[in-house]
Amino acid sequence: MSALTIAISGPVVTVSLNRPEARNAFDEHLVAELTAWARAPLPPGVRVAVLRGEGNVFSAGADLSWMSKMVAYSHEENVRDARAMSAMFLGLDTLPVPLVGRVHGAALGGGAGLAAVCDIVVAADNAIFGFTEAKLGILPAVISPFALAKIGPSAARELFLTAARFSAGRAREIGLVHAVVAESDLDATVEAYVRELTSSAPEAVAAAKQLIAKVAGRLAADVSDLTAETIAAHRVSTEGQAGMRAFLEKRRAPWVPDGD
């Protein structure tokens, strides 16, 4: 059975972790399938991706049987394994469309890493998060670049070192999560974000995502040329011209779905 299920509805592709019997924990097969999906070209017309988990949990981290193999790995085998995980997270982090995470139950270890690579995360108010690796004598090394970009070094010092589990409310406070709602409202809230994303211009959204990665952590003076060139290029682009003219003429932009 595939570790993922993929469903496309209009401009939205939904990717579901499909190992409910293992609490959607990672093993080498799930890592390989997620990596392959993240690297593959998106179908034409897809503008938003939603990441979710089947069953009662978003993702509980590493699979126990997979961990039992790791115990016997050599240093070189562990490096190879970690690089595969890193490639998966990097592929998801750099998707050319927004990635919306739908988190319920728990997002622990690598599951919290998945939340970190999502552009927008909607969590159930009873969901539990945790960078729990230090409890096992290891550490969240592979996910650290993505987690730090979201929560910053101060929260990481607390949560990486204690490996404590924390609530969805706390996750929202530190920037890992963007909306916390009743579990019954998860889908409606995700759909609301999807509507907002698809009412924005697709090329501008993709470029904005890339711009964040290029500008974050840099001085304004160091990126002034980059930002000026970027906005100038998009003002004269076909999409930019169409959007500005639609606004000035008080009509709907061509990329806005019917009904919005």
C-alpha positions as CSV (number, residue, x, y, z in Angstrom):
1,M,0.0,0.0,0.0
2,S,1.2,3.5,-0.8
3,A,2.4,5.6,2.1
4,L,0.7,8.6,0.4
5,T,-2.7,9.3,-1.2
6,I,-2.9,12.1,-3.7
7,A,-6.2,13.8,-4.6
8,I,-6.7,16.8,-7.0
9,S,-9.7,19.0,-6.9
10,G,-9.6,22.0,-9.2
11,P,-6.5,24.1,-8.2
12,V,-5.9,22.1,-5.0
13,V,-3.8,19.0,-4.6
14,T,-4.3,17.2,-1.2
15,V,-1.4,15.0,-0.1
16,S,-2.4,12.6,2.8
17,L,0.1,10.6,4.9
18,N,-1.4,7.2,4.6
19,R,0.1,5.1,7.4
20,P,-2.7,5.4,10.1
21,E,-1.8,2.1,11.7
22,A,1.6,3.6,12.5
23,R,0.3,7.0,13.4
24,N,1.7,8.3,10.1
25,A,5.2,7.9,11.4
26,F,8.1,8.1,9.0
27,D,9.9,5.2,7.5
28,E,12.1,4.9,4.5
29,H,9.1,4.3,2.2
30,L,7.2,7.4,3.4
31,V,10.3,9.5,3.1
32,A,11.0,8.2,-0.5
33,E,7.4,8.8,-1.6
34,L,7.2,12.3,-0.1
35,T,10.5,13.2,-1.7
36,A,9.4,11.9,-5.1
37,W,6.2,13.9,-4.9
38,A,7.9,17.1,-3.8
39,R,10.4,16.9,-6.7
40,A,7.9,16.0,-9.4
41,P,6.3,18.7,-11.5
42,L,2.9,19.7,-10.3
43,P,-0.1,19.0,-12.6
44,P,-1.2,22.0,-14.7
45,G,-3.6,24.2,-12.9
46,V,-2.6,23.2,-9.4
47,R,-2.1,26.4,-7.3
48,V,-2.2,25.1,-3.7
49,A,-1.1,21.9,-1.9
50,V,-2.6,20.7,1.4
51,L,-0.7,18.2,3.6
52,R,-2.7,16.1,6.1
53,G,-2.7,12.8,7.8
54,E,-5.1,9.9,7.7
55,G,-6.4,8.4,11.0
56,N,-6.1,10.0,14.4
57,V,-2.7,11.7,14.1
58,F,-1.0,14.0,11.7
59,S,2.4,12.4,12.2
60,A,4.1,10.9,15.3
61,G,7.6,11.2,14.1
62,A,9.8,8.1,13.3
63,D,8.5,4.6,13.0
64,L,9.6,2.3,15.7
65,S,10.6,-0.5,13.3
66,W,12.6,2.1,11.3
67,M,14.3,3.3,14.5
68,S,15.2,-0.3,15.4
69,K,17.1,-0.5,12.1
70,M,18.9,2.8,12.8
71,V,20.3,1.4,16.1
72,A,22.5,-0.9,14.0
73,Y,23.4,1.6,11.3
74,S,27.0,2.6,10.8
75,H,27.9,6.3,10.8
76,E,27.9,6.3,7.0
77,E,24.5,4.7,6.8
78,N,23.1,7.2,9.3
79,V,24.5,10.1,7.1
80,R,22.9,8.6,4.1
81,D,19.6,8.2,5.9
82,A,19.7,11.8,7.3
83,R,20.5,13.2,3.9
84,A,17.4,11.5,2.5
85,M,15.3,13.1,5.2
86,S,16.9,16.5,4.6
87,A,16.1,16.2,0.8
88,M,12.5,15.5,1.6
89,F,12.0,18.5,3.9
90,L,13.9,20.7,1.5
91,G,11.7,19.6,-1.4
92,L,8.5,20.4,0.6
93,D,9.9,23.7,1.8
94,T,10.6,24.9,-1.7
95,L,7.4,23.8,-3.4
96,P,6.5,26.4,-6.1
97,V,3.0,26.6,-4.6
98,P,1.8,27.4,-1.1
99,L,1.8,24.3,1.2
100,V,-1.0,24.3,3.8
101,G,-0.7,21.9,6.7
102,R,-3.8,20.4,8.4
103,V,-2.6,19.2,11.8
104,H,-4.7,17.0,14.2
105,G,-3.8,14.7,17.0
106,A,-0.1,15.1,17.2
107,A,2.9,16.4,15.2
108,L,6.0,15.1,17.0
109,G,9.6,15.0,16.0
110,G,9.7,14.8,12.2
111,G,5.9,15.6,12.3
112,A,6.7,18.9,13.8
113,G,9.3,19.3,11.1
114,L,6.5,18.8,8.5
115,A,4.6,21.7,10.2
116,A,7.7,23.8,10.0
117,V,8.0,23.4,6.2
118,C,4.3,24.3,5.6
119,D,3.7,27.9,4.6
120,I,0.5,28.0,6.5
121,V,-0.5,25.6,9.3
122,V,-4.0,25.1,10.7
123,A,-4.1,23.0,13.9
124,A,-6.9,21.5,15.9
125,D,-7.1,23.0,19.4
126,N,-6.4,19.6,21.0
127,A,-3.3,18.9,18.8
128,I,0.0,18.3,20.5
129,F,3.4,19.3,19.1
130,G,6.9,18.4,20.2
131,F,10.6,18.4,19.1
132,T,10.9,15.3,21.1
133,E,14.2,13.9,19.8
134,A,16.4,14.7,22.9
135,K,14.2,12.4,25.0
136,L,15.6,9.6,22.8
137,G,19.2,10.7,23.1
138,I,19.2,12.3,19.6
139,L,18.4,15.8,18.4
140,P,16.2,17.5,15.7
141,A,19.2,18.3,13.5
142,V,17.7,17.7,10.0
143,I,14.6,19.7,10.7
144,S,16.5,22.5,12.6
145,P,16.9,24.9,9.6
146,F,13.2,24.8,8.9
147,A,12.1,24.9,12.6
148,L,14.4,27.8,13.4
149,A,13.1,29.8,10.4
150,K,9.6,29.4,11.9
151,I,10.1,29.6,15.7
152,G,13.4,31.4,16.1
153,P,16.4,30.5,18.4
154,S,14.8,31.5,21.7
155,A,11.8,29.1,21.4
156,A,14.2,26.4,19.9
157,R,16.4,26.7,23.0
158,E,13.5,25.9,25.2
159,L,11.8,23.2,23.1
160,F,14.8,21.5,21.5
161,L,16.5,21.1,24.8
162,T,13.6,20.1,27.0
163,A,12.0,18.0,24.2
164,A,8.8,18.9,25.9
165,R,5.4,18.5,24.2
166,F,3.4,21.6,23.8
167,S,-0.1,22.7,22.9
168,A,-1.4,24.1,19.6
169,G,-1.9,27.4,21.4
170,R,1.8,27.5,22.3
171,A,2.7,26.5,18.7
172,R,0.7,29.5,17.5
173,E,2.4,31.8,19.9
174,I,5.9,30.9,18.5
175,G,4.9,31.0,14.9
176,L,4.8,27.2,14.1
177,V,1.0,27.4,13.6
178,H,-1.1,30.1,12.1
179,A,-4.7,29.2,13.1
180,V,-6.0,27.1,16.0
181,V,-9.6,25.9,15.7
182,A,-11.9,23.2,16.9
183,E,-11.1,19.9,15.2
184,S,-14.6,20.0,13.5
185,D,-13.6,23.3,11.9
186,L,-10.3,22.2,10.5
187,D,-11.5,21.6,6.9
188,A,-13.5,24.8,6.7
189,T,-10.5,26.8,8.0
190,V,-8.2,25.1,5.5
191,E,-10.7,25.9,2.7
192,A,-10.8,29.5,3.8
193,Y,-7.1,29.8,3.4
194,V,-7.3,28.0,0.0
195,R,-9.8,30.6,-1.2
196,E,-7.5,33.4,-0.1
197,L,-4.5,31.8,-1.8
198,T,-6.3,31.2,-5.1
199,S,-7.6,34.8,-5.2
200,S,-4.0,35.9,-5.3
201,A,-2.0,35.8,-8.5
202,P,-0.1,32.5,-8.9
203,E,3.1,33.9,-10.3
204,A,3.2,36.6,-7.6
205,V,2.5,34.0,-4.9
206,A,5.4,31.8,-6.1
207,A,7.7,34.8,-6.4
208,A,6.7,36.0,-2.9
209,K,7.6,32.6,-1.4
210,Q,11.0,32.7,-3.0
211,L,11.5,36.4,-2.0
212,I,10.9,35.5,1.7
213,A,13.7,32.9,1.6
214,K,16.1,35.4,-0.1
215,V,15.4,38.4,2.2
216,A,14.8,36.8,5.6
217,G,17.6,37.6,8.0
218,R,19.3,40.1,5.8
219,L,19.7,43.8,6.2
220,A,17.4,46.0,4.1
221,A,20.4,47.8,2.5
222,D,21.8,44.5,1.4
223,V,18.6,43.5,-0.5
224,S,17.5,46.9,-1.8
225,D,18.6,46.1,-5.4
226,L,17.0,42.7,-5.2
227,T,13.6,44.0,-4.0
228,A,13.6,46.9,-6.4
229,E,14.3,44.6,-9.4
230,T,11.8,42.1,-8.2
231,I,8.9,44.5,-8.0
232,A,9.8,46.2,-11.2
233,A,9.8,42.9,-13.0
234,H,6.4,41.9,-11.7
235,R,4.9,45.3,-12.4
236,V,5.6,45.0,-16.1
237,S,4.8,41.3,-16.3
238,T,1.7,40.0,-18.0
239,E,0.2,39.0,-14.7
240,G,1.1,42.2,-12.9
241,Q,-0.4,44.3,-15.7
242,A,-3.6,42.3,-15.7
243,G,-3.9,42.5,-11.9
244,M,-3.3,46.3,-11.7
245,R,-5.7,47.0,-14.6
246,A,-8.4,44.8,-13.1
247,F,-8.1,46.7,-9.8
248,L,-8.2,50.1,-11.4
249,E,-11.1,49.1,-13.6
250,K,-12.9,47.5,-10.6
251,R,-13.3,44.1,-12.1
252,R,-12.2,40.6,-11.1
253,A,-8.6,39.6,-11.9
254,P,-8.3,36.7,-14.4
255,W,-6.9,34.2,-11.9
256,V,-9.7,34.6,-9.3
257,P,-12.0,31.5,-9.4
258,D,-15.6,31.9,-10.2
259,G,-17.7,32.6,-7.2
260,D,-15.0,34.4,-5.2
